[in-house]
Amino acid sequence: MGISTGPAWDRRTPRQQARFQDAALRRQVADSLGPFSPYWRTVLRNAGIRVAQIDGRRALAGIPATGERDLCPAGDPAAAAALVLQLDEAGWATHTDGAALRRALGRRVVRPGAYRRQVMNAVRPVVYWLGGRHLDLPIASTRDDLDVVARAGARAWRVLGLTPEDLLVSALPQDGRLAAAVLPYVALGAGAPAVHAGPAGAVAALRALPAAVVAVDGAPALRALGRLPARVHTILTIGLDDLRPIADGRTVLRLWGPPDGRWLYPECRDGGFDAGLHTFPDLEIGQTVDPATGEARPDDAAGELVVTQLGVRGSALVRWRTGVLHGGIRLEPCPGCGRTVPRLGPDLDTTSLTPTVQVAEQRVSLDLRTVAGALAARSDLAGWQVRLVPDPRGGRPSAVVAVAPGTDGAMSTRAASTLCAQIAYDVQALAGAAPSLVVLAPELAGQPPRIVAR
């Protein structure tokens, strides 16, 4: 990415942020995606977009929003390998920036081993963590990518109002997922001492060490720690739950990111829960799409968050659907700390798009966006909705698909049954489970497609 000049990353005006993002995106496309990603070249070609046309964030709107089910339609997470850039030594030498190349070539003459290490740090994935909501989707990072992750972690630590002297005890499960994988880089980047003890070892670590910060992944994990030592002044919740009511007067701050991401977004100490999560606009571009259709919406409009990461060379994410519903990206300065970075408001939700529903006698997790994709692919519908219907007995809701046939006039009973059966089959094939019910709703003809999940 190079060394940025001008205002600090968190004090740029929206116009300065846009200029920086446009330049970083051009570099990402010209030096990474274009030459080294057959997958993204295919996505662009299918969308009728040439690589050279991606000259700024506005051009991203023409790229289809993509998620795990698009990448792995058969449910095989091994397909995530297509996201990893196919970069080698020759490609790195051709597409790296001039200053880095000159330094590397100087090392090559006097220290060939150092040159080789520099190239491998840039091109070879060394760490994977598991993202995804329905699949264990491996996300790859190179050694240089991890430097970026650590830099983002140092920023997050400062936004949280913590210092290098604040010792962290993490009770997060060591399950290879984003939070457990990235939190060590947060502390490492900040230069803060930390012990990643997991749920089983956190109580002992709190007794043995002068911890100032505790990280948990929800209310049950916090309760399991029992009474915290008085020296613990901050509780980090690595999730979207509001733990303030059970925090015994301690400061509670969220540090969270989408499961397929590379960094964790922090809340600021002055603004807290209501100020929202602070993002890193020089490391990724956050945008908003309609959760049902994937079509672009204004950034400050309610919708699903999609991210395009910048300056990384492992798994490349472009317009990646995160499954995060939000009330709009906040673009005004933070009322707590004054930082000018875009923020995700407190009204975040990751469950409405992937609820657990009752299908026949089973409870299944259903990605409603995938259901919407199956409906959008059909040319014989004039309108449709995906609805969650509450169980009047208090159980799990049912997923109901309502469709308006594209034919004029009334359908015969047989034709209607055939259409409903075909739709159920399509949804089953893409989403892994059929809806509880498919019903005809002629009144939806001509209306915008919707997911009614709340």
KADA-V256794 format. One record per residue. N is the residue number from 1. OMEGA is omega in whole degrees, -180 to 180 (* if undefined). BURIAL is 1 if it has 9 or more other C-alpha atoms within 8 Angstrom, else 0. Layout:
# KADA-V256794
N	OMEGA	BURIAL
N	OMEGA	BURIAL
This chain:
# KADA-V256794
1	-177	0
2	-180	0
3	-179	0
4	178	0
5	-180	0
6	-177	0
7	178	0
8	-175	0
9	-175	1
10	-179	1
11	-180	1
12	174	1
13	177	0
14	179	0
15	178	0
16	177	0
17	-178	1
18	179	1
19	-180	0
20	-179	1
21	179	1
22	-179	1
23	-180	1
24	179	1
25	178	1
26	178	1
27	-179	1
28	-179	1
29	-175	1
30	-172	1
31	-179	1
32	-173	1
33	-176	1
34	-176	1
35	-167	0
36	180	1
37	175	1
38	-179	0
39	-176	0
40	173	1
41	178	1
42	177	0
43	-179	1
44	-180	1
45	179	1
46	178	0
47	-180	1
48	-177	0
49	174	1
50	-179	0
51	-177	1
52	-180	0
53	180	0
54	-175	1
55	180	1
56	-173	1
57	178	1
58	-179	0
59	-180	1
60	-175	1
61	-180	0
62	-180	0
63	-180	1
64	172	1
65	-171	1
66	178	1
67	-173	1
68	-179	1
69	174	1
70	-178	0
71	-174	1
72	-175	1
73	179	1
74	-179	0
75	-179	0
76	-177	0
77	178	1
78	178	0
79	178	0
80	176	1
81	180	0
82	179	1
83	-174	1
84	180	1
85	-179	1
86	-173	0
87	177	1
88	-176	0
89	-179	1
90	179	0
91	178	0
92	-179	1
93	-178	0
94	-169	0
95	176	0
96	-179	1
97	-171	0
98	-178	0
99	180	0
100	180	0
101	179	1
102	178	0
103	-179	0
104	-180	1
105	175	1
106	177	0
107	-176	1
108	-179	1
109	-173	0
110	-179	0
111	-177	0
112	179	1
113	179	0
114	177	1
115	-179	1
116	179	1
117	179	0
118	179	1
119	-179	1
120	177	1
121	-176	1
122	-168	1
123	-172	1
124	175	1
125	-180	1
126	-179	0
127	174	0
128	164	1
129	-172	1
130	174	1
131	176	1
132	177	1
133	177	0
134	-180	0
135	171	1
136	-170	1
137	-178	1
138	177	1
139	-173	1
140	175	1
141	173	1
142	177	1
143	178	1
144	176	1
145	-179	1
146	173	1
147	178	0
148	178	1
149	179	1
150	178	1
151	176	1
152	178	1
153	178	1
154	177	1
155	-178	1
156	-180	1
157	179	1
158	179	1
159	178	1
160	-180	1
161	-180	0
162	-176	0
163	176	1
164	179	1
165	-177	0
166	-178	1
167	-177	1
168	167	1
169	-179	1
170	175	1
171	-178	1
172	173	1
173	180	0
174	-171	0
175	177	0
176	180	0
177	-168	1
178	-173	1
179	-179	1
180	-178	1
181	-172	1
182	-177	1
183	175	1
184	179	1
185	174	1
186	179	1
187	-179	1
188	180	1
189	-180	1
190	-176	1
191	-177	0
192	177	1
193	-177	1
194	170	1
195	-179	0
196	-167	1
197	-176	1
198	-178	1
199	-175	1
200	-174	0
201	-173	1
202	-179	1
203	179	1
204	179	0
205	179	1
206	178	1
207	-172	0
208	-171	0
209	179	0
210	-175	0
211	174	1
212	-174	1
213	176	1
214	178	1
215	179	1
216	-179	1
217	176	1
218	-177	1
219	179	1
220	-180	0
221	179	1
222	180	1
223	-178	0
224	180	0
225	-178	1
226	-179	0
227	-178	0
228	175	0
229	-176	0
230	-177	0
231	176	0
232	-177	1
233	-176	1
234	173	1
235	175	1
236	174	1
237	-178	1
238	-176	1
239	-176	1
240	-180	1
241	174	0
242	-177	0
243	-177	1
244	-178	1
245	-178	0
246	-174	0
247	177	1
248	175	0
249	179	0
250	177	1
251	177	1
252	179	1
253	177	1
254	173	1
255	-167	1
256	175	1
257	177	1
258	-172	1
259	179	1
260	-173	1
261	180	1
262	-178	0
263	-178	1
264	-179	1
265	-178	1
266	164	1
267	178	1
268	-177	1
269	-177	1
270	-177	0
271	176	1
272	-172	1
273	-174	1
274	-178	0
275	179	1
276	-178	1
277	-178	1
278	-178	1
279	-177	1
280	-171	1
281	176	1
282	179	1
283	177	0
284	176	1
285	177	1
286	179	1
287	-176	1
288	176	1
289	172	1
290	-177	1
291	-179	1
292	-172	1
293	-176	1
294	-180	1
295	-176	0
296	173	1
297	173	1
298	-175	0
299	-178	0
300	178	1
301	178	1
302	179	1
303	179	1
304	180	1
305	169	1
306	-176	1
307	171	1
308	-177	1
309	-174	1
310	171	1
311	177	0
312	-170	1
313	172	1
314	174	1
315	-178	1
316	-180	1
317	-179	1
318	-179	1
319	-173	1
320	-179	1
321	-174	1
322	-174	1
323	-179	1
324	173	1
325	-179	1
326	-179	1
327	-179	1
328	177	1
329	-179	1
330	-175	1
331	179	1
332	179	0
333	179	0
334	180	1
335	180	0
336	-174	1
337	179	1
338	179	0
339	-173	0
340	-178	1
341	173	1
342	-179	1
343	172	1
344	-174	1
345	-177	1
346	-176	1
347	-179	0
348	-178	1
349	177	1
350	-174	1
351	-174	0
352	-179	1
353	-180	1
354	-176	1
355	169	1
356	-175	1
357	177	1
358	176	1
359	-174	1
360	-179	0
361	-175	0
362	171	0
363	-177	1
364	173	1
365	-173	1
366	177	1
367	-175	1
368	176	1
369	178	1
370	174	1
371	179	1
372	179	1
373	178	1
374	180	1
375	-178	1
376	-178	0
377	-177	0
378	-180	0
379	-176	0
380	179	0
381	177	1
382	179	1
383	179	1
384	172	1
385	169	1
386	-174	1
387	168	1
388	-178	1
389	-178	0
390	174	1
391	-179	1
392	179	0
393	177	0
394	179	0
395	180	0
396	178	1
397	175	1
398	177	1
399	-178	1
400	175	1
401	177	1
402	-175	1
403	171	1
404	180	1
405	-179	1
406	-180	1
407	175	0
408	176	0
409	-177	0
410	177	0
411	173	0
412	179	0
413	-179	0
414	-180	0
415	179	0
416	179	1
417	180	0
418	180	0
419	-179	0
420	179	1
421	179	0
422	180	0
423	178	1
424	179	1
425	180	1
426	-180	1
427	178	1
428	-177	1
429	-176	0
430	-173	1
431	180	1
432	178	0
433	178	1
434	175	1
435	178	1
436	-175	1
437	170	0
438	-177	1
439	175	1
440	179	1
441	-177	1
442	-179	0
443	179	0
444	-178	1
445	179	1
446	180	0
447	179	0
448	175	0
449	-178	1
450	165	0
451	-180	1
452	-170	0
453	-177	0
454	*	0
